[in-house]
Amino acid sequence: MMVQIDQGYLQAMGALLAEAIGDVAKANTHAAGVKQERRCLKAIWTTGSAPADCPKN
């Protein structure tokens, strides 16, 4: 069975998919930053100093 899809609709769906992929990548970066922040803060509270791989600013 052959289905025809309007080219404009297909392009719009491609653009929305690309936007969604970008949003997921941004959320993953944010989550990784939050995880690092929590790890660094826990180390500071526990030991009084930050591990070497924690950001300085």
Secondary structure, DSSP 8 states (H G I E B T S, - for coil): ------HHHHHHHHHHHHHHHHHHHHHHHHHHHHHHHHHHHHHHHHHSS--TTS---
